[in-house]
Amino acid sequence: MAVTLYVGNLPWSATEDDVAETFSTLGPVAAVRIITDRNSGRSRGFGFVEVEGVEMEEAIQQMNGVELGGRRLTVGPAKPRPDRH
C-alpha cells in the first residue's frame, strides 16, 4: 500500500529527482509532484510524494524536519483534492 505525503518548505531549486532521492530512504517512491505556478512555471515550494511500503505516521516522523537544499522539510498527510466544478 502506498501513502501520499504533503511536502512543504521545498527549496526553489529542488527537482522531482532530488525529492525522490530524499524520500527513497522510506521505501520505493512511486511518484513525486512539485507544484508550480501556472504563469511563471516556478516551484511554489511544496509538492506531494507517494511512497510504497510504509505507514503514514512512520513516514511523517522520519521525514518531517529532514534537510534538503538547506531547508527543513515540512511533511504531513496529503489532503484529498477538492472537486473543481
MINU-411416 format. One record per atom (N, C-alpha, C, O, CB): residue in three letters; atom name; x, y, z. Coordinates in steps of 0.001 Angstrom, whole numbers. Glycine has a CB too. Layout:
BEGIN
+-----+----+---------+---------+---------+
|   r |  a |      c1 |      c2 |      c3 |
+-----+----+---------+---------+---------+
| ALA | CA |       X |       Y |       Z |
...
+-----+----+---------+---------+---------+
//
This chain:
BEGIN
+-----+----+---------+---------+---------+
|   r |  a |      c1 |      c2 |      c3 |
+-----+----+---------+---------+---------+
| MET |  N |     834 |   -1186 |       0 |
| MET | CA |       0 |       0 |       0 |
| MET |  C |     876 |    1246 |       0 |
| MET |  O |    1890 |    1292 |     698 |
| MET | CB |    -948 |       0 |    1212 |
| ALA |  N |     499 |    2243 |    -767 |
| ALA | CA |    1270 |    3484 |    -857 |
| ALA |  C |     593 |    4579 |     -52 |
| ALA |  O |    -632 |    4613 |      67 |
| ALA | CB |    1434 |    3924 |   -2324 |
| VAL |  N |    1407 |    5477 |     502 |
| VAL | CA |     891 |    6655 |    1194 |
| VAL |  C |    1304 |    7887 |     413 |
| VAL |  O |    2381 |    7920 |    -184 |
| VAL | CB |    1408 |    6727 |    2665 |
| THR |  N |     446 |    8904 |     415 |
| THR | CA |     767 |   10158 |    -250 |
| THR |  C |    1009 |   11208 |     811 |
| THR |  O |     165 |   11447 |    1674 |
| THR | CB |    -365 |   10595 |   -1222 |
| LEU |  N |    2175 |   11833 |     738 |
| LEU | CA |    2598 |   12818 |    1726 |
| LEU |  C |    2648 |   14207 |    1110 |
| LEU |  O |    3040 |   14377 |     -44 |
| LEU | CB |    3965 |   12446 |    2307 |
| TYR |  N |    2244 |   15192 |    1897 |
| TYR | CA |    2429 |   16600 |    1545 |
| TYR |  C |    3850 |   16964 |    1981 |
| TYR |  O |    4263 |   16614 |    3087 |
| TYR | CB |    1333 |   17541 |    2235 |
| VAL |  N |    4596 |   17656 |    1133 |
| VAL | CA |    5945 |   18094 |    1474 |
| VAL |  C |    6029 |   19597 |    1246 |
| VAL |  O |    5914 |   20075 |     117 |
| VAL | CB |    7024 |   17335 |     631 |
| GLY |  N |    6229 |   20331 |    2333 |
| GLY | CA |    6327 |   21786 |    2251 |
| GLY |  C |    7732 |   22263 |    2539 |
| GLY |  O |    8592 |   21495 |    2969 |
| GLY | CB |    5356 |   22438 |    3213 |
| ASN |  N |    7952 |   23551 |    2293 |
| ASN | CA |    9238 |   24212 |    2516 |
| ASN |  C |   10325 |   23669 |    1594 |
| ASN |  O |   11498 |   23634 |    1965 |
| ASN | CB |    9666 |   24048 |    3968 |
| LEU |  N |    9936 |   23247 |     395 |
| LEU | CA |   10920 |   22766 |    -585 |
| LEU |  C |   11753 |   23941 |   -1081 |
| LEU |  O |   11221 |   25031 |   -1290 |
| LEU | CB |   10218 |   22049 |   -1779 |
| PRO |  N |   13062 |   23730 |   -1273 |
| PRO | CA |   13866 |   24795 |   -1877 |
| PRO |  C |   13415 |   25021 |   -3324 |
| PRO |  O |   12985 |   24086 |   -4000 |
| PRO | CB |   15385 |   24441 |   -1824 |
| TRP |  N |   13516 |   26260 |   -3788 |
| TRP | CA |   13060 |   26572 |   -5149 |
| TRP |  C |   13815 |   25745 |   -6180 |
| TRP |  O |   13281 |   25446 |   -7248 |
| TRP | CB |   13237 |   28069 |   -5447 |
| SER |  N |   15054 |   25372 |   -5866 |
| SER | CA |   15891 |   24644 |   -6820 |
| SER |  C |   15646 |   23137 |   -6828 |
| SER |  O |   16201 |   22429 |   -7668 |
| SER | CB |   17334 |   24906 |   -6520 |
| ALA |  N |   14826 |   22636 |   -5905 |
| ALA | CA |   14610 |   21182 |   -5798 |
| ALA |  C |   13901 |   20638 |   -7035 |
| ALA |  O |   12949 |   21229 |   -7544 |
| ALA | CB |   13788 |   20851 |   -4537 |
| THR |  N |   14399 |   19487 |   -7504 |
| THR | CA |   13767 |   18809 |   -8634 |
| THR |  C |   13003 |   17596 |   -8103 |
| THR |  O |   13166 |   17206 |   -6947 |
| THR | CB |   14830 |   18381 |   -9707 |
| GLU |  N |   12179 |   17011 |   -8950 |
| GLU | CA |   11456 |   15802 |   -8555 |
| GLU |  C |   12437 |   14682 |   -8224 |
| GLU |  O |   12182 |   13881 |   -7325 |
| GLU | CB |   10491 |   15355 |   -9673 |
| ASP |  N |   13554 |   14621 |   -8940 |
| ASP | CA |   14574 |   13605 |   -8653 |
| ASP |  C |   15198 |   13815 |   -7275 |
| ASP |  O |   15445 |   12849 |   -6552 |
| ASP | CB |   15668 |   13628 |   -9730 |
| ASP |  N |   15456 |   15081 |   -6908 |
| ASP | CA |   16012 |   15385 |   -5581 |
| ASP |  C |   15070 |   14897 |   -4487 |
| ASP |  O |   15501 |   14282 |   -3512 |
| ASP | CB |   16265 |   16905 |   -5429 |
| VAL |  N |   13783 |   15177 |   -4656 |
| VAL | CA |   12782 |   14799 |   -3658 |
| VAL |  C |   12654 |   13278 |   -3594 |
| VAL |  O |   12584 |   12707 |   -2505 |
| VAL | CB |   11412 |   15444 |   -3985 |
| ALA |  N |   12625 |   12625 |   -4749 |
| ALA | CA |   12524 |   11160 |   -4790 |
| ALA |  C |   13717 |   10525 |   -4096 |
| ALA |  O |   13559 |    9554 |   -3356 |
| ALA | CB |   12430 |   10659 |   -6244 |
| GLU |  N |   14906 |   11062 |   -4326 |
| GLU | CA |   16110 |   10518 |   -3697 |
| GLU |  C |   16037 |   10676 |   -2176 |
| GLU |  O |   16399 |    9760 |   -1439 |
| GLU | CB |   17375 |   11216 |   -4249 |
| THR |  N |   15574 |   11822 |   -1713 |
| THR | CA |   15457 |   12077 |    -277 |
| THR |  C |   14477 |   11111 |     371 |
| THR |  O |   14750 |   10585 |    1450 |
| THR | CB |   15016 |   13519 |     -24 |
| PHE |  N |   13348 |   10874 |    -268 |
| PHE | CA |   12306 |   10028 |     320 |
| PHE |  C |   12536 |    8537 |      68 |
| PHE |  O |   11820 |    7707 |     629 |
| PHE | CB |   10956 |   10428 |    -227 |
| SER |  N |   13509 |    8184 |    -755 |
| SER | CA |   13763 |    6771 |   -1049 |
| SER |  C |   14263 |    6004 |     177 |
| SER |  O |   14278 |    4773 |     169 |
| SER | CB |   14779 |    6650 |   -2178 |
| THR |  N |   14672 |    6719 |    1231 |
| THR | CA |   15092 |    6052 |    2471 |
| THR |  C |   13910 |    5349 |    3135 |
| THR |  O |   14101 |    4421 |    3921 |
| THR | CB |   15720 |    7070 |    3448 |
| LEU |  N |   12690 |    5785 |    2823 |
| LEU | CA |   11483 |    5172 |    3393 |
| LEU |  C |   11084 |    3891 |    2681 |
| LEU |  O |   10610 |    2942 |    3304 |
| LEU | CB |   10332 |    6150 |    3342 |
| GLY |  N |   11283 |    3875 |    1367 |
| GLY | CA |   10846 |    2757 |     538 |
| GLY |  C |   10762 |    3227 |    -902 |
| GLY |  O |   11170 |    4345 |   -1219 |
| GLY | CB |    9479 |    2194 |    1020 |
| PRO |  N |   10235 |    2377 |   -1775 |
| PRO | CA |   10126 |    2756 |   -3187 |
| PRO |  C |    9219 |    3980 |   -3380 |
| PRO |  O |    8089 |    4011 |   -2893 |
| PRO | CB |    9591 |    1575 |   -4007 |
| VAL |  N |    9728 |    4973 |   -4090 |
| VAL | CA |    8962 |    6187 |   -4373 |
| VAL |  C |    8203 |    5963 |   -5680 |
| VAL |  O |    8807 |    5794 |   -6740 |
| VAL | CB |    9900 |    7456 |   -4463 |
| ALA |  N |    6870 |    5964 |   -5590 |
| ALA | CA |    6035 |    5705 |   -6768 |
| ALA |  C |    5835 |    6960 |   -7612 |
| ALA |  O |    5744 |    6872 |   -8837 |
| ALA | CB |    4679 |    5154 |   -6338 |
| ALA |  N |    5766 |    8135 |   -6968 |
| ALA | CA |    5519 |    9368 |   -7710 |
| ALA |  C |    5938 |   10584 |   -6887 |
| ALA |  O |    5872 |   10578 |   -5657 |
| ALA | CB |    4034 |    9474 |   -8100 |
| VAL |  N |    6372 |   11627 |   -7595 |
| VAL | CA |    6692 |   12917 |   -6979 |
| VAL |  C |    6063 |   13984 |   -7859 |
| VAL |  O |    6180 |   13939 |   -9083 |
| VAL | CB |    8258 |   13135 |   -6825 |
| ARG |  N |    5392 |   14949 |   -7225 |
| ARG | CA |    4801 |   16053 |   -7980 |
| ARG |  C |    5105 |   17355 |   -7251 |
| ARG |  O |    4596 |   17586 |   -6155 |
| ARG | CB |    3260 |   15859 |   -8158 |
| ILE |  N |    5926 |   18200 |   -7850 |
| ILE | CA |    6201 |   19522 |   -7293 |
| ILE |  C |    5220 |   20485 |   -7939 |
| ILE |  O |    5104 |   20537 |   -9164 |
| ILE | CB |    7699 |   19967 |   -7538 |
| ILE |  N |    4520 |   21240 |   -7118 |
| ILE | CA |    3504 |   22160 |   -7627 |
| ILE |  C |    4182 |   23435 |   -8118 |
| ILE |  O |    5010 |   24022 |   -7421 |
| ILE | CB |    2446 |   22486 |   -6532 |
| THR |  N |    3818 |   23853 |   -9328 |
| THR | CA |    4424 |   25041 |   -9925 |
| THR |  C |    3368 |   26105 |  -10193 |
| THR |  O |    2181 |   25805 |  -10314 |
| THR | CB |    5154 |   24678 |  -11227 |
| ASP |  N |    3816 |   27336 |  -10282 |
| ASP | CA |    2955 |   28462 |  -10617 |
| ASP |  C |    2558 |   28348 |  -12086 |
| ASP |  O |    3404 |   28094 |  -12944 |
| ASP | CB |    3666 |   29822 |  -10332 |
| ARG |  N |    1287 |   28535 |  -12370 |
| ARG | CA |     809 |   28397 |  -13752 |
| ARG |  C |    1451 |   29398 |  -14701 |
| ARG |  O |    1779 |   29065 |  -15840 |
| ARG | CB |    -692 |   28560 |  -13797 |
| ASN |  N |    1628 |   30626 |  -14223 |
| ASN | CA |    2138 |   31673 |  -15102 |
| ASN |  C |    3645 |   31623 |  -15293 |
| ASN |  O |    4133 |   31684 |  -16421 |
| ASN | CB |    1755 |   33011 |  -14563 |
| SER |  N |    4383 |   31511 |  -14198 |
| SER | CA |    5845 |   31580 |  -14294 |
| SER |  C |    6505 |   30211 |  -14456 |
| SER |  O |    7627 |   30121 |  -14954 |
| SER | CB |    6402 |   32260 |  -13069 |
| GLY |  N |    5814 |   29141 |  -14037 |
| GLY | CA |    6403 |   27811 |  -14099 |
| GLY |  C |    7355 |   27521 |  -12949 |
| GLY |  O |    7917 |   26429 |  -12869 |
| GLY | CB |    7126 |   27643 |  -15395 |
| ARG |  N |    7541 |   28497 |  -12051 |
| ARG | CA |    8433 |   28313 |  -10899 |
| ARG |  C |    7755 |   27463 |   -9834 |
| ARG |  O |    6530 |   27441 |   -9714 |
| ARG | CB |    8850 |   29676 |  -10305 |
| SER |  N |    8576 |   26771 |   -9075 |
| SER | CA |    8074 |   25968 |   -7956 |
| SER |  C |    7354 |   26872 |   -6963 |
| SER |  O |    7766 |   28009 |   -6733 |
| SER | CB |    9232 |   25202 |   -7256 |
| ARG |  N |    6279 |   26360 |   -6380 |
| ARG | CA |    5568 |   27099 |   -5339 |
| ARG |  C |    6058 |   26692 |   -3951 |
| ARG |  O |    5527 |   27156 |   -2942 |
| ARG | CB |    4055 |   26867 |   -5456 |
| GLY |  N |    7079 |   25818 |   -3899 |
| GLY | CA |    7701 |   25474 |   -2626 |
| GLY |  C |    7064 |   24306 |   -1895 |
| GLY |  O |    7381 |   24040 |    -736 |
| GLY | CB |    7679 |   26648 |   -1747 |
| PHE |  N |    6157 |   23603 |   -2584 |
| PHE | CA |    5575 |   22408 |   -1974 |
| PHE |  C |    5232 |   21392 |   -3043 |
| PHE |  O |    5223 |   21688 |   -4238 |
| PHE | CB |    4324 |   22764 |   -1155 |
| GLY |  N |    4952 |   20185 |   -2579 |
| GLY | CA |    4608 |   19125 |   -3516 |
| GLY |  C |    4083 |   17905 |   -2793 |
| GLY |  O |    3753 |   17963 |   -1609 |
| GLY | CB |    5809 |   18750 |   -4359 |
| PHE |  N |    4008 |   16802 |   -3515 |
| PHE | CA |    3456 |   15565 |   -2972 |
| PHE |  C |    4350 |   14401 |   -3370 |
| PHE |  O |    4885 |   14359 |   -4478 |
| PHE | CB |    2004 |   15336 |   -3467 |
| VAL |  N |    4504 |   13454 |   -2444 |
| VAL | CA |    5330 |   12277 |   -2683 |
| VAL |  C |    4514 |   11046 |   -2329 |
| VAL |  O |    3901 |   10986 |   -1263 |
| VAL | CB |    6654 |   12331 |   -1858 |
| GLU |  N |    4507 |   10063 |   -3224 |
| GLU | CA |    3828 |    8793 |   -2972 |
| GLU |  C |    4887 |    7728 |   -2730 |
| GLU |  O |    5704 |    7435 |   -3603 |
| GLU | CB |    2892 |    8397 |   -4165 |
| VAL |  N |    4861 |    7149 |   -1521 |
| VAL | CA |    5861 |    6159 |   -1124 |
| VAL |  C |    5159 |    4848 |    -797 |
| VAL |  O |    4113 |    4838 |    -148 |
| VAL | CB |    6694 |    6659 |      93 |
| GLU |  N |    5740 |    3749 |   -1248 |
| GLU | CA |    5155 |    2427 |   -1024 |
| GLU |  C |    5815 |    1726 |     157 |
| GLU |  O |    6987 |    1956 |     454 |
| GLU | CB |    5283 |    1565 |   -2282 |
| GLY |  N |    5047 |     869 |     826 |
| GLY | CA |    5588 |       6 |    1866 |
| GLY |  C |    5902 |     684 |    3179 |
| GLY |  O |    6772 |     222 |    3916 |
| GLY | CB |    6797 |    -629 |    1375 |
| VAL |  N |    5213 |    1774 |    3491 |
| VAL | CA |    5461 |    2476 |    4757 |
| VAL |  C |    4132 |    2987 |    5306 |
| VAL |  O |    3212 |    3288 |    4546 |
| VAL | CB |    6473 |    3659 |    4561 |
| GLU |  N |    4040 |    3081 |    6623 |
| GLU | CA |    2843 |    3629 |    7272 |
| GLU |  C |    2942 |    5155 |    7289 |
| GLU |  O |    4039 |    5711 |    7356 |
| GLU | CB |    2682 |    3066 |    8728 |
| MET |  N |    1804 |    5821 |    7228 |
| MET | CA |    1747 |    7282 |    7190 |
| MET |  C |    2492 |    7915 |    8371 |
| MET |  O |    3357 |    8769 |    8173 |
| MET | CB |     293 |    7747 |    7185 |
| GLU |  N |    2157 |    7498 |    9593 |
| GLU | CA |    2762 |    8114 |   10784 |
| GLU |  C |    4273 |    7908 |   10822 |
| GLU |  O |    5021 |    8819 |   11177 |
| GLU | CB |    2131 |    7540 |   12055 |
| GLU |  N |    4715 |    6712 |   10457 |
| GLU | CA |    6144 |    6411 |   10439 |
| GLU |  C |    6865 |    7305 |    9427 |
| GLU |  O |    7941 |    7832 |    9709 |
| GLU | CB |    6379 |    4921 |   10105 |
| ALA |  N |    6268 |    7469 |    8259 |
| ALA | CA |    6864 |    8296 |    7209 |
| ALA |  C |    6977 |    9748 |    7664 |
| ALA |  O |    8005 |   10391 |    7448 |
| ALA | CB |    6033 |    8208 |    5916 |
| ILE |  N |    5928 |   10261 |    8290 |
| ILE | CA |    5942 |   11646 |    8755 |
| ILE |  C |    7012 |   11830 |    9829 |
| ILE |  O |    7772 |   12797 |    9789 |
| ILE | CB |    4554 |   12053 |    9300 |
| GLN |  N |    7074 |   10903 |   10791 |
| GLN | CA |    8065 |   11006 |   11865 |
| GLN |  C |    9488 |   10996 |   11319 |
| GLN |  O |   10338 |   11754 |   11787 |
| GLN | CB |    7885 |    9865 |   12860 |
| GLN |  N |    9753 |   10141 |   10334 |
| GLN | CA |   11110 |   10018 |    9800 |
| GLN |  C |   11509 |   11192 |    8910 |
| GLN |  O |   12684 |   11559 |    8874 |
| GLN | CB |   11237 |    8732 |    9020 |
| MET |  N |   10560 |   11789 |    8193 |
| MET | CA |   10926 |   12776 |    7185 |
| MET |  C |   10664 |   14230 |    7587 |
| MET |  O |   11272 |   15132 |    7013 |
| MET | CB |   10191 |   12482 |    5933 |
| ASN |  N |    9788 |   14482 |    8546 |
| ASN | CA |    9500 |   15854 |    8960 |
| ASN |  C |   10758 |   16460 |    9576 |
| ASN |  O |   11307 |   15909 |   10529 |
| ASN | CB |    8309 |   15899 |    9969 |
| GLY |  N |   11217 |   17590 |    9039 |
| GLY | CA |   12411 |   18246 |    9554 |
| GLY |  C |   13701 |   17848 |    8865 |
| GLY |  O |   14755 |   18416 |    9154 |
| GLY | CB |   12535 |   17967 |   10989 |
| VAL |  N |   13639 |   16874 |    7951 |
| VAL | CA |   14835 |   16475 |    7196 |
| VAL |  C |   15253 |   17651 |    6308 |
| VAL |  O |   14406 |   18353 |    5755 |
| VAL | CB |   14565 |   15177 |    6331 |
| GLU |  N |   16551 |   17855 |    6180 |
| GLU | CA |   17051 |   18973 |    5399 |
| GLU |  C |   17251 |   18595 |    3932 |
| GLU |  O |   17789 |   17535 |    3613 |
| GLU | CB |   18356 |   19477 |    5989 |
| LEU |  N |   16808 |   19479 |    3060 |
| LEU | CA |   17007 |   19313 |    1613 |
| LEU |  C |   17369 |   20681 |    1060 |
| LEU |  O |   16581 |   21621 |    1167 |
| LEU | CB |   15717 |   18720 |     896 |
| GLY |  N |   18534 |   20801 |     478 |
| GLY | CA |   18957 |   22070 |    -111 |
| GLY |  C |   19010 |   23206 |     888 |
| GLY |  O |   18738 |   24354 |     538 |
| GLY | CB |   18039 |   22440 |   -1227 |
| GLY |  N |   19359 |   22898 |    2136 |
| GLY | CA |   19475 |   23922 |    3162 |
| GLY |  C |   18172 |   24307 |    3839 |
| GLY |  O |   18154 |   25224 |    4660 |
| GLY | CB |   20071 |   25122 |    2574 |
| ARG |  N |   17085 |   23627 |    3514 |
| ARG | CA |   15783 |   23929 |    4139 |
| ARG |  C |   15230 |   22689 |    4811 |
| ARG |  O |   15386 |   21578 |    4304 |
| ARG | CB |   14774 |   24462 |    3093 |
| ARG |  N |   14583 |   22876 |    5951 |
| ARG | CA |   13978 |   21763 |    6681 |
| ARG |  C |   12576 |   21519 |    6132 |
| ARG |  O |   11739 |   22421 |    6118 |
| ARG | CB |   13933 |   22052 |    8216 |
| LEU |  N |   12331 |   20297 |    5683 |
| LEU | CA |   11048 |   19949 |    5076 |
| LEU |  C |    9943 |   19852 |    6119 |
| LEU |  O |   10173 |   19446 |    7258 |
| LEU | CB |   11163 |   18633 |    4319 |
| THR |  N |    8748 |   20232 |    5709 |
| THR | CA |    7546 |   20055 |    6499 |
| THR |  C |    6758 |   18942 |    5835 |
| THR |  O |    6346 |   19070 |    4682 |
| THR | CB |    6709 |   21383 |    6608 |
| VAL |  N |    6546 |   17847 |    6558 |
| VAL | CA |    5893 |   16679 |    5967 |
| VAL |  C |    4634 |   16340 |    6752 |
| VAL |  O |    4638 |   16327 |    7983 |
| VAL | CB |    6853 |   15467 |    5937 |
| GLY |  N |    3563 |   16068 |    6027 |
| GLY | CA |    2296 |   15695 |    6655 |
| GLY |  C |    1470 |   14871 |    5679 |
| GLY |  O |    1880 |   14644 |    4541 |
| GLY | CB |    1509 |   16953 |    7111 |
| PRO |  N |     300 |   14426 |    6134 |
| PRO | CA |    -565 |   13665 |    5227 |
| PRO |  C |   -1134 |   14575 |    4137 |
| PRO |  O |   -1493 |   15723 |    4397 |
| PRO | CB |   -1712 |   12990 |    6013 |
| ALA |  N |   -1209 |   14054 |    2935 |
| ALA | CA |   -1817 |   14827 |    1835 |
| ALA |  C |   -3326 |   14787 |    2009 |
| ALA |  O |   -3909 |   13749 |    2322 |
| ALA | CB |   -1399 |   14257 |     422 |
| LYS |  N |   -3939 |   15935 |    1801 |
| LYS | CA |   -5413 |   16018 |    1874 |
| LYS |  C |   -5960 |   15791 |     475 |
| LYS |  O |   -5336 |   16192 |    -508 |
| LYS | CB |   -5896 |   17413 |    2450 |
| PRO |  N |   -7133 |   15145 |     374 |
| PRO | CA |   -7720 |   14909 |    -953 |
| PRO |  C |   -8010 |   16244 |   -1662 |
| PRO |  O |   -8367 |   17242 |   -1035 |
| PRO | CB |   -9027 |   14072 |    -828 |
| ARG |  N |   -7845 |   16219 |   -2967 |
| ARG | CA |   -8125 |   17412 |   -3766 |
| ARG |  C |   -9625 |   17705 |   -3772 |
| ARG |  O |  -10437 |   16792 |   -3931 |
| ARG | CB |   -7606 |   17234 |   -5213 |
| PRO |  N |   -9995 |   18979 |   -3599 |
| PRO | CA |  -11418 |   19298 |   -3711 |
| PRO |  C |  -11852 |   19210 |   -5174 |
| PRO |  O |  -11064 |   19469 |   -6084 |
| PRO | CB |  -11713 |   20713 |   -3136 |
| ASP |  N |  -13112 |   18842 |   -5386 |
| ASP | CA |  -13629 |   18787 |   -6748 |
| ASP |  C |  -13702 |   20194 |   -7323 |
| ASP |  O |  -14154 |   21125 |   -6657 |
| ASP | CB |  -15018 |   18111 |   -6784 |
| ARG |  N |  -13257 |   20339 |   -8554 |
| ARG | CA |  -13313 |   21656 |   -9216 |
| ARG |  C |  -14386 |   21619 |  -10283 |
| ARG |  O |  -14134 |   21221 |  -11420 |
| ARG | CB |  -11931 |   22044 |   -9840 |
| HIS |  N |  -15568 |   22031 |   -9914 |
| HIS | CA |  -16695 |   22028 |  -10868 |
| HIS |  C |  -16978 |   23414 |  -11339 |
| HIS |  O |  -17887 |   23619 |  -12143 |
| HIS | CB |  -17953 |   21430 |  -10243 |
+-----+----+---------+---------+---------+
//
